[in-house]
Amino acid sequence: MKIDGNELAILQNELDQQGKKQEAWKIKQEFLQQVREAGDHCPCPEACPHHGNCFECVTLHRGHRDHLPMCMWDMVNERLAALSHMTEGTLRAYEDRKAAEAAGNRAEDPE
Ligand code: SF4
């Protein structure tokens, strides 16, 4: 089942924004039912005891704040890719340069 960019979920969101709360609620429940019936909905490939348990996964990621759950990366990358066009595809070079600078600083100051 395709969860990301799901047509039912998009419709639900549009109905909600239009103030059609009851219709939106029905569509939302239909979407969630389809996800439940689809079985494993988690795209994360890590061998993890929290696989598919979104409550535990999201709570842990909120707790450590190091990164987002894997299922959200595509949505965030979609937005970041659009923003990165402002610098004409130089984001990777910037990150590489900053990493090299940080590595150089660590080599000069081991503490
Ligand atoms: S929140 Fe975590 S457990 Fe839930 S689908 Fe995303 S990666 Fe998987």
Residues whose N, C-alpha, C, O or C-beta is under 5 A from the ligand:
A	BS01	SF4	H41 C42 P43 C44 H50 H51 G52 N53 C54 C57 V58 P69 M70 C71
